Amino acid sequence: MAPPKKGRKTAGPSGRNLKVRVKTAKRRKTSSTRWLQRQLNDPYVQAAQRDGYRSRAAYKLTELDDKFKILKPGQHVVDLGAAPGGWTQVAVERLKGKGVVVAMDIAEIDSIAGAEVMQGDIMDQDFGRAIRNALGGTADVVLSDMAPHATGHRATDHLRIVGLVEAAADLAQEILSPGGTFVAKVWEGGADSQLLALLKKNFATVKHAKPKASRSGSAEMYLVATGYRG
């Protein structure tokens, strides 16, 4: 994978894309064929390949950062659920070599230039301490694009998503410096009402946004909490 091109990129694909049709192979399930066809025809997938990003998710963060001005040179940034590394690449790029970026995931992540990559589980008791040690102190920004593996059971998947968002919010409030920012993937109506009330108490502003790079059929959206009160 080529490194991302230098300079601040604007979110979104460009140019005319020709649609690709995928024939169903004998050993490939119909659902797999549909997924492959969607990937091949996704302009954000094509843009990620062109720009050297590891995933189309990179454009979700670029859109959020363009709108909310989250990332600035000199910051200490934590990227939770970082694999395969698209958000981390954007964070490194927008800090312009000034600051610290720590990427962490329960899955192994290939090394990313300009970032410290770690493997760990946010549910572990020592997770926060490991993050602080990697940062050398507190964080200015905590990003979370974490999502559980879907079971297909709506109620179970919802509970798992809520659990991850709550864990990310708890960590953010543990390690953020005053004035810090927390960004997290949530689902459908946004954050759970109790969590949302807590965040509104502890942050100056709490907003929801759905980047254009999110798939149209996806229920995901993002919570952006700024001005941590400490």
Order of alpha helices (4+ residues) and beta strands (2+ residues): alpha-alpha-alpha-beta-alpha-beta-beta-alpha-beta-alpha-beta-alpha-beta-beta
